[in-house]
Amino acid sequence: MRRNSTFHSGVHPDDAKELTAASPIRRLPFPDEVVLPLQQHTGAPATLIVRVGDRVERGDMIAAAEGFISSPVHASAAGRVAAIGPWPHPSGQYQTAVRIAVDRYAAQTPRRRLVPNWEGLSPKEIVAAVQQAGVVGLGGAAFPAHVKLSPPSDQVIDTLLVNGCECEPYLTSDHRVMVEYSERVYLGIRIMLDCLGIRRAIVGIEQNKPDAIATMTAAAPVDLDIEVCGLEAKYPQGAEKMLIKSLLDREVPSGGLPGKVGVVVQNVGSVATLAEVFETGLPLIERIVTVTGPGVREPGNWIVPVGTKLRDLLAGSGGLADDASEIIFGGPMMGVAVASLDTPVLKGTSGVLVLSKGEAPPREDYPCIRCGRCLDACPVFLNPQRLGNLATSERWPEMLENHLMDCMLCGCCSYVCPSNIPLSHLFTTAKTAIRRRPVA
């Protein structure tokens, strides 16, 4: 096992994982209603194929993939389509969503098997089955999993990296997956290796999860070339480029993807879900979510139907504490604060963090003192101070010249800034403005 492997720069926030790290995964009861946005993944939104009043069973497709870089959406509970229209989305916008009134008397079993047995399938058939099942990355970006299983012909892949770092503070869903479902993780790895036509896989786990390292090491199949590696606990160790540097000492070029250096990276929860899809025949209709923070009464790790509203998820976790102040989808470094308790859990929702008033006080930002801490912290060698000045002046072309698009929005620069300048938020706004510019 490799130890103390890491990358340049980064930060060391308090991981605060003790609230749920030892909490077994439990299932939340079905809510009275699930809300399923058509945009739950990177790429084109799914295309609606149901109407108001339709009866749907658990696992039925309600929206089809719109092209290759897209993913279908399936009913996560049996019931009736009650409405279709705009609904609060974790992005902060309103997105088209399908509201399903859950049948409280339904057995909630699938109508038919949607995914074939994987043994004997060709790589193209596996890719098609994964897309049909709506599998996306569960680490946050929700990139369609079938795209990673079909790299371009000019890219020679030799290694699968499985990301078990879960470097965001507070979150523990991946941790619990490795402890409780290690065999399922290895089945997913086996399927991915077979589909990619390669033999080598490496599982990277931060060393603050010794039980996960021990479990994954003990469960590793002897017939596969799989290595479990302990990594320094440092943020953002789980970012694709950082993980590749730490484990393989390869550097993904500016503007490039992992395939450029012969690597496919997949989150450990996504790998386990891929295996579960082939085991059960069900598409991706539920996921494990960590509900945590000092602002919630009963922190835990829950299996919930995709589309469960935040208010139902929090109610199942004992409700909000009296001093709850801010609710974040995701972790404190890259997560997004939400304003509505009607916001639904998406496929990519790895956690819900509820902060208390003491942990989320109002903060005033001050002028930059040019201390250079943001430069030292940036894991991709950007100049956040320079980019921040350009963003404030809305000088978008110059930001592109200074490699804005290489920014992962990891938040390291904002975390270390003594002036409380919200650099990461400025870069998010800049990227959005640039994408909305008309093409010349």
PLY file of the C-alpha trace (Angstrom):
ply
format ascii 1.0
element vertex 440
property float x
property float y
property float z
element edge 439
property int vertex1
property int vertex2
end_header
0.00 0.00 0.00
1.28 3.46 -0.89
1.27 6.01 1.86
1.60 9.78 2.08
0.93 10.18 -1.63
-0.36 13.65 -2.36
-0.33 16.63 -4.71
0.98 20.18 -4.59
-0.82 22.83 -2.49
-4.39 22.36 -1.20
-5.69 22.99 2.33
-6.39 21.07 5.54
-9.85 22.00 6.85
-11.26 20.19 9.88
-13.00 17.16 8.35
-15.87 17.15 10.94
-16.82 13.62 9.86
-17.26 12.24 13.38
-20.95 13.17 13.33
-21.80 10.39 10.84
-18.65 8.37 10.10
-19.82 5.52 12.34
-23.52 5.80 11.43
-24.74 2.74 9.48
-26.66 3.35 6.28
-30.43 3.30 6.90
-33.43 3.60 4.61
-35.73 6.60 4.81
-39.47 5.89 4.41
-41.06 6.89 1.10
-42.40 10.46 1.18
-45.87 11.48 0.03
-44.42 13.12 -3.09
-41.21 13.00 -5.11
-40.10 15.79 -7.44
-37.85 14.80 -10.34
-36.15 17.61 -12.32
-35.28 16.83 -15.94
-31.82 18.37 -15.39
-29.98 16.09 -12.96
-26.73 15.56 -14.82
-24.00 17.22 -16.83
-25.15 17.55 -20.43
-28.49 18.05 -22.16
-31.64 17.82 -20.00
-33.76 14.70 -20.44
-36.83 14.86 -22.71
-40.21 14.41 -21.05
-42.20 11.27 -22.07
-45.06 11.30 -19.52
-48.12 13.49 -19.03
-50.07 14.70 -16.02
-52.36 11.93 -14.80
-50.16 9.03 -15.99
-49.67 6.11 -13.62
-45.98 5.19 -13.17
-44.31 2.32 -11.38
-41.02 2.46 -9.52
-38.29 2.36 -12.17
-40.40 3.51 -15.14
-38.68 6.01 -17.42
-40.35 9.41 -17.30
-37.81 11.36 -19.38
-35.47 10.05 -22.09
-31.84 10.99 -22.70
-31.42 13.82 -25.20
-28.30 12.70 -27.07
-25.19 10.84 -25.96
-24.07 13.24 -23.19
-27.37 13.06 -21.40
-29.16 10.71 -19.03
-32.75 9.53 -18.65
-34.81 10.10 -15.51
-36.90 7.35 -13.91
-39.73 7.33 -11.40
-38.27 6.71 -7.95
-41.64 5.66 -6.51
-44.91 4.24 -7.80
-47.73 6.75 -8.07
-49.39 9.22 -10.37
-47.93 12.21 -12.20
-49.55 15.10 -10.33
-47.94 18.04 -12.13
-45.17 19.06 -14.53
-43.63 22.50 -14.34
-41.01 24.79 -12.78
-39.71 23.78 -9.36
-36.87 24.93 -7.04
-33.58 23.33 -8.07
-30.32 23.04 -6.08
-28.70 25.30 -8.70
-30.78 28.17 -7.30
-32.91 28.38 -10.42
-36.33 26.95 -11.23
-36.16 23.89 -13.49
-38.82 21.79 -15.18
-39.69 18.88 -12.90
-42.16 15.99 -12.72
-44.11 15.75 -9.47
-45.28 12.24 -8.57
-47.89 11.70 -5.88
-46.63 8.52 -4.21
-49.11 5.66 -3.85
-48.93 4.86 -0.15
-50.42 1.40 -0.72
-48.04 0.38 -3.53
-45.52 -2.36 -2.88
-42.86 -0.14 -4.52
-41.43 -3.01 -6.55
-40.30 -2.58 -10.16
-42.68 -3.47 -12.97
-40.03 -5.19 -15.05
-36.29 -5.68 -15.20
-34.77 -2.73 -17.07
-31.11 -3.78 -17.12
-29.77 -7.09 -18.51
-27.20 -9.33 -16.82
-23.78 -7.91 -17.60
-21.92 -11.18 -18.18
-21.58 -11.84 -21.88
-22.49 -8.32 -22.93
-20.21 -6.52 -25.34
-18.69 -3.17 -24.25
-21.21 -1.33 -26.45
-24.08 -3.22 -24.84
-22.79 -2.42 -21.35
-22.52 1.25 -22.27
-26.06 1.24 -23.65
-27.40 -0.49 -20.53
-25.66 1.99 -18.23
-27.10 4.94 -20.13
-30.56 3.36 -20.23
-30.38 3.00 -16.44
-29.59 6.69 -15.97
-26.35 6.10 -14.06
-24.35 9.27 -13.44
-21.46 10.20 -11.18
-22.69 10.50 -7.60
-19.84 12.65 -6.33
-21.48 15.94 -7.27
-20.85 16.72 -10.95
-23.28 13.96 -12.08
-21.40 13.30 -15.32
-23.12 10.45 -17.24
-21.27 7.22 -16.37
-21.67 5.66 -19.81
-19.58 8.45 -21.37
-16.61 7.53 -19.19
-17.04 3.89 -20.26
-16.65 4.82 -23.93
-13.50 6.95 -24.26
-12.52 8.31 -27.71
-10.65 5.90 -29.95
-7.51 8.05 -29.87
-7.21 7.72 -26.08
-5.49 4.58 -24.78
-6.75 3.87 -21.28
-4.58 1.74 -19.00
-5.83 2.46 -15.47
-9.14 2.87 -13.65
-8.89 5.10 -10.57
-11.67 4.67 -8.02
-12.08 7.76 -5.90
-12.76 6.87 -2.28
-11.21 10.03 -0.85
-14.42 11.91 0.02
-12.29 14.91 0.98
-15.21 17.33 1.54
-15.65 17.96 5.28
-18.70 16.43 6.98
-19.68 14.00 4.17
-19.45 10.24 4.86
-21.71 8.45 2.36
-18.76 7.11 0.31
-17.01 6.10 3.53
-19.99 4.01 4.61
-20.34 2.48 1.13
-16.77 1.17 1.34
-17.29 -0.18 4.86
-20.70 -1.76 4.26
-20.78 -2.54 0.53
-17.19 -3.35 -0.42
-18.18 -6.42 -2.47
-20.57 -4.29 -4.50
-17.79 -1.78 -5.15
-15.56 -4.55 -6.48
-18.32 -5.89 -8.71
-18.65 -2.40 -10.18
-14.89 -2.27 -10.72
-15.02 -5.67 -12.44
-17.75 -4.47 -14.81
-15.90 -1.24 -15.62
-12.59 -3.04 -16.26
-14.35 -5.48 -18.56
-16.09 -2.70 -20.46
-12.90 -0.63 -20.85
-10.83 -3.66 -21.82
-8.16 -3.00 -19.18
-6.86 -4.92 -16.17
-5.53 -2.37 -13.66
-7.49 -0.48 -11.00
-6.39 1.58 -8.01
-8.67 2.59 -5.15
-7.54 5.81 -3.46
-8.77 6.40 0.11
-7.73 9.16 2.48
-6.00 7.93 5.62
-8.64 9.44 7.90
-10.79 6.41 6.97
-8.74 3.49 8.33
-11.74 1.18 8.60
-12.56 1.76 4.92
-8.95 1.06 3.92
-8.94 -2.15 5.98
-12.29 -3.35 4.64
-11.48 -2.61 1.01
-8.05 -4.24 1.32
-9.48 -7.41 2.88
-12.24 -7.68 0.26
-10.06 -7.11 -2.82
-10.54 -9.95 -5.37
-7.39 -12.00 -5.90
-8.09 -12.46 -9.61
-7.99 -8.74 -10.40
-5.06 -6.31 -10.49
-6.43 -3.95 -7.84
-4.42 -1.88 -5.38
-5.84 -0.05 -2.37
-3.81 3.06 -1.57
-3.92 5.27 1.51
-3.58 8.97 0.72
-2.83 12.01 2.83
-6.02 13.60 4.12
-5.92 16.91 2.28
-8.48 18.89 0.32
-9.15 18.52 -2.65
-7.48 15.11 -2.75
-10.58 13.66 -4.45
-10.50 15.99 -7.46
-9.72 14.01 -10.63
-6.51 15.84 -11.52
-5.26 15.74 -7.93
-6.02 12.03 -7.58
-4.21 11.22 -10.80
-1.17 13.21 -9.66
-1.15 11.59 -6.23
-1.54 7.98 -7.39
0.16 7.92 -10.80
2.30 11.08 -10.89
0.69 12.04 -14.19
-0.43 15.59 -14.97
-3.58 16.22 -16.97
-2.81 19.07 -19.42
-4.62 22.39 -19.24
-8.06 22.01 -20.75
-7.65 18.25 -20.94
-9.51 15.32 -19.41
-8.14 12.25 -17.58
-8.35 10.18 -20.75
-5.51 12.28 -22.16
-3.15 10.56 -19.70
-4.68 7.09 -20.00
-6.97 7.21 -16.97
-10.66 6.88 -16.19
-11.69 8.18 -12.75
-14.95 7.21 -11.08
-16.35 7.94 -7.64
-16.64 4.89 -5.36
-20.35 5.47 -4.78
-20.93 5.60 -8.53
-19.04 2.33 -8.99
-21.19 0.65 -6.34
-24.36 2.04 -7.92
-23.35 0.73 -11.33
-23.00 -2.73 -9.81
-26.33 -2.38 -8.02
-28.04 -1.49 -11.29
-26.87 -4.74 -12.86
-27.61 -6.75 -9.69
-31.20 -5.56 -9.27
-32.20 -4.58 -12.79
-33.42 -1.24 -11.46
-32.22 2.07 -12.87
-30.69 4.76 -10.67
-33.72 5.81 -8.60
-32.26 6.09 -5.10
-28.99 7.04 -3.51
-27.19 7.37 -0.17
-27.20 10.89 1.29
-25.34 12.12 4.36
-27.49 14.48 6.45
-25.22 16.17 8.93
-24.08 19.28 10.72
-24.78 20.93 14.08
-28.07 22.29 12.75
-29.80 18.90 12.39
-31.00 16.84 15.36
-30.17 13.30 14.17
-27.29 13.23 11.66
-27.02 10.04 9.61
-26.51 8.33 6.27
-29.78 7.61 4.47
-30.93 5.68 1.40
-33.52 7.98 -0.14
-35.53 8.01 -3.38
-34.20 10.55 -5.86
-36.61 13.46 -5.81
-37.18 13.42 -2.03
-37.80 16.98 -0.91
-35.45 18.58 1.57
-38.21 19.04 4.13
-38.95 15.29 4.12
-35.27 14.40 4.35
-34.76 16.70 7.33
-37.92 15.45 9.03
-36.56 11.90 8.79
-33.36 13.15 10.44
-35.12 14.49 13.50
-35.76 17.98 12.13
-33.79 21.20 12.40
-32.10 22.27 15.61
-33.22 25.53 17.19
-30.08 27.37 16.05
-30.06 26.05 12.45
-28.96 28.83 10.14
-27.94 27.64 6.68
-28.64 24.54 4.58
-26.10 23.43 1.99
-26.44 20.77 -0.69
-23.03 19.12 -0.66
-20.09 19.95 1.59
-18.94 23.31 2.98
-16.18 23.79 0.39
-18.04 23.27 -2.89
-21.66 22.94 -1.78
-24.51 25.29 -2.68
-26.74 26.98 -0.11
-30.44 26.45 -0.80
-33.33 28.73 0.07
-36.33 26.42 -0.26
-37.21 23.32 1.76
-39.01 22.06 -1.36
-35.67 21.61 -3.16
-35.36 17.91 -4.13
-32.51 15.47 -3.75
-30.88 14.86 -7.15
-28.81 11.94 -8.39
-25.69 13.95 -7.58
-26.70 15.05 -4.06
-24.09 13.41 -1.85
-24.99 15.25 1.32
-27.07 17.89 3.05
-25.21 20.02 5.57
-27.07 22.14 8.12
-24.92 24.76 9.82
-25.75 26.53 13.07
-25.68 30.28 13.56
-22.30 29.97 15.22
-20.80 28.20 12.20
-22.33 30.47 9.59
-22.06 34.02 10.96
-22.34 37.03 8.64
-18.92 37.79 7.17
-17.68 41.07 5.77
-15.08 41.05 3.03
-12.18 43.50 2.94
-9.72 44.70 0.28
-7.06 42.25 -0.86
-3.79 42.64 1.07
-1.82 40.66 -1.55
-0.57 38.13 0.96
-0.28 35.39 -1.66
-2.05 32.72 0.36
-4.49 32.00 -2.46
-1.61 31.36 -4.85
-0.03 28.92 -2.39
-3.33 27.08 -1.86
-4.45 26.71 -5.49
-3.94 23.07 -6.52
-3.90 23.89 -10.26
-1.36 26.76 -10.05
-3.69 29.63 -10.94
-3.49 33.22 -9.67
-6.81 33.63 -7.80
-6.00 37.19 -6.75
-5.54 38.26 -10.37
-8.63 36.37 -11.49
-10.63 37.93 -8.66
-9.73 41.45 -9.77
-10.68 40.61 -13.36
-13.99 39.10 -12.23
-14.87 42.20 -10.21
-14.34 44.27 -13.36
-16.19 41.73 -15.53
-13.18 41.40 -17.82
-14.20 37.97 -19.05
-11.80 37.60 -22.05
-8.81 38.35 -19.82
-10.03 35.77 -17.32
-9.99 33.17 -20.08
-6.43 34.21 -20.97
-5.53 33.59 -17.32
-6.92 30.02 -17.51
-10.20 30.52 -15.65
-11.62 27.35 -17.17
-8.95 25.28 -15.41
-10.42 26.41 -12.08
-12.25 23.54 -10.35
-14.17 25.91 -8.04
-12.76 23.89 -5.14
-12.85 26.90 -2.82
-9.29 26.60 -1.47
-8.57 30.25 -2.31
-11.69 31.49 -0.51
-10.90 29.27 2.49
-7.45 30.78 3.09
-8.24 34.41 2.20
-7.78 36.59 5.34
-9.91 39.31 3.72
-12.90 36.95 3.28
-13.05 37.70 -0.45
-15.49 35.17 -2.01
-13.13 34.26 -4.82
-14.73 30.95 -5.70
-18.16 32.59 -5.98
-16.71 35.27 -8.26
-15.28 32.56 -10.51
-18.59 30.70 -10.59
-20.35 33.89 -11.70
-17.67 34.54 -14.31
-17.95 31.05 -15.79
-21.72 31.41 -16.01
-21.42 34.79 -17.72
-18.89 33.45 -20.21
-21.05 30.46 -21.11
-24.03 32.75 -21.72
-22.11 35.05 -24.07
-23.24 34.85 -27.71
-20.88 32.93 -29.95
-19.05 35.29 -32.29
0 1
1 2
2 3
3 4
4 5
5 6
6 7
7 8
8 9
9 10
10 11
11 12
12 13
13 14
14 15
15 16
16 17
17 18
18 19
19 20
20 21
21 22
22 23
23 24
24 25
25 26
26 27
27 28
28 29
29 30
30 31
31 32
32 33
33 34
34 35
35 36
36 37
37 38
38 39
39 40
40 41
41 42
42 43
43 44
44 45
45 46
46 47
47 48
48 49
49 50
50 51
51 52
52 53
53 54
54 55
55 56
56 57
57 58
58 59
59 60
60 61
61 62
62 63
63 64
64 65
65 66
66 67
67 68
68 69
69 70
70 71
71 72
72 73
73 74
74 75
75 76
76 77
77 78
78 79
79 80
80 81
81 82
82 83
83 84
84 85
85 86
86 87
87 88
88 89
89 90
90 91
91 92
92 93
93 94
94 95
95 96
96 97
97 98
98 99
99 100
100 101
101 102
102 103
103 104
104 105
105 106
106 107
107 108
108 109
109 110
110 111
111 112
112 113
113 114
114 115
115 116
116 117
117 118
118 119
119 120
120 121
121 122
122 123
123 124
124 125
125 126
126 127
127 128
128 129
129 130
130 131
131 132
132 133
133 134
134 135
135 136
136 137
137 138
138 139
139 140
140 141
141 142
142 143
143 144
144 145
145 146
146 147
147 148
148 149
149 150
150 151
151 152
152 153
153 154
154 155
155 156
156 157
157 158
158 159
159 160
160 161
161 162
162 163
163 164
164 165
165 166
166 167
167 168
168 169
169 170
170 171
171 172
172 173
173 174
174 175
175 176
176 177
177 178
178 179
179 180
180 181
181 182
182 183
183 184
184 185
185 186
186 187
187 188
188 189
189 190
190 191
191 192
192 193
193 194
194 195
195 196
196 197
197 198
198 199
199 200
200 201
201 202
202 203
203 204
204 205
205 206
206 207
207 208
208 209
209 210
210 211
211 212
212 213
213 214
214 215
215 216
216 217
217 218
218 219
219 220
220 221
221 222
222 223
223 224
224 225
225 226
226 227
227 228
228 229
229 230
230 231
231 232
232 233
233 234
234 235
235 236
236 237
237 238
238 239
239 240
240 241
241 242
242 243
243 244
244 245
245 246
246 247
247 248
248 249
249 250
250 251
251 252
252 253
253 254
254 255
255 256
256 257
257 258
258 259
259 260
260 261
261 262
262 263
263 264
264 265
265 266
266 267
267 268
268 269
269 270
270 271
271 272
272 273
273 274
274 275
275 276
276 277
277 278
278 279
279 280
280 281
281 282
282 283
283 284
284 285
285 286
286 287
287 288
288 289
289 290
290 291
291 292
292 293
293 294
294 295
295 296
296 297
297 298
298 299
299 300
300 301
301 302
302 303
303 304
304 305
305 306
306 307
307 308
308 309
309 310
310 311
311 312
312 313
313 314
314 315
315 316
316 317
317 318
318 319
319 320
320 321
321 322
322 323
323 324
324 325
325 326
326 327
327 328
328 329
329 330
330 331
331 332
332 333
333 334
334 335
335 336
336 337
337 338
338 339
339 340
340 341
341 342
342 343
343 344
344 345
345 346
346 347
347 348
348 349
349 350
350 351
351 352
352 353
353 354
354 355
355 356
356 357
357 358
358 359
359 360
360 361
361 362
362 363
363 364
364 365
365 366
366 367
367 368
368 369
369 370
370 371
371 372
372 373
373 374
374 375
375 376
376 377
377 378
378 379
379 380
380 381
381 382
382 383
383 384
384 385
385 386
386 387
387 388
388 389
389 390
390 391
391 392
392 393
393 394
394 395
395 396
396 397
397 398
398 399
399 400
400 401
401 402
402 403
403 404
404 405
405 406
406 407
407 408
408 409
409 410
410 411
411 412
412 413
413 414
414 415
415 416
416 417
417 418
418 419
419 420
420 421
421 422
422 423
423 424
424 425
425 426
426 427
427 428
428 429
429 430
430 431
431 432
432 433
433 434
434 435
435 436
436 437
437 438
438 439
